[in-house]
Amino acid sequence: MNYREKYTGNKEEFYFFLKDEVIKLFKDKLQIEGNDISIPDDENLDFQIKLDADENYGDLSIKVKWGQRPEQLEENNNEDPENKPFEF
């Protein structure tokens, strides 16, 4: 399942958006398209920050992953998931 919400605003609005969404996330109150989002307490997380930019363009992403997608479980049935590198 993929869920996405898009917003537009200035730097200050982005700051308050990010601050509010992170607070909701860690209080297990974040929703995306009406779906509850909860990061598990008992799993290791893979997280990273990525920037693609030049003088006229910027694309900043923050990503958090845990567990494996069902199709990955089937493909990696014979592989040890602990030895797989994290890919963005």
Contacts in CASP RR format, 6 or more apart in sequence:
PFRMAT RR
TARGET T0000
AUTHOR 0000-0000-0000
METHOD contacts of the structure
MODEL  1
MNYREKYTGNKEEFYFFLKDEVIKLFKDKLQIEGNDISIPDDENLDFQIK
LDADENYGDLSIKVKWGQRPEQLEENNNEDPENKPFEF
1 35 0 8 1.000
3 32 0 8 1.000
3 33 0 8 1.000
3 34 0 8 1.000
3 35 0 8 1.000
4 32 0 8 1.000
4 33 0 8 1.000
5 32 0 8 1.000
5 33 0 8 1.000
7 17 0 8 1.000
21 30 0 8 1.000
24 30 0 8 1.000
24 31 0 8 1.000
25 37 0 8 1.000
25 39 0 8 1.000
26 39 0 8 1.000
28 36 0 8 1.000
28 38 0 8 1.000
30 36 0 8 1.000
30 37 0 8 1.000
30 38 0 8 1.000
31 37 0 8 1.000
39 45 0 8 1.000
39 64 0 8 1.000
39 66 0 8 1.000
40 66 0 8 1.000
43 66 0 8 1.000
43 67 0 8 1.000
44 66 0 8 1.000
45 64 0 8 1.000
45 65 0 8 1.000
45 66 0 8 1.000
46 64 0 8 1.000
46 65 0 8 1.000
46 66 0 8 1.000
46 86 0 8 1.000
47 62 0 8 1.000
47 63 0 8 1.000
47 64 0 8 1.000
47 65 0 8 1.000
48 62 0 8 1.000
48 63 0 8 1.000
48 86 0 8 1.000
48 88 0 8 1.000
49 60 0 8 1.000
49 61 0 8 1.000
49 62 0 8 1.000
49 63 0 8 1.000
50 60 0 8 1.000
50 61 0 8 1.000
50 62 0 8 1.000
50 63 0 8 1.000
50 88 0 8 1.000
51 58 0 8 1.000
51 59 0 8 1.000
51 60 0 8 1.000
51 61 0 8 1.000
52 58 0 8 1.000
52 59 0 8 1.000
53 59 0 8 1.000
53 60 0 8 1.000
61 88 0 8 1.000
63 88 0 8 1.000
65 86 0 8 1.000
68 76 0 8 1.000
68 81 0 8 1.000
76 84 0 8 1.000
END
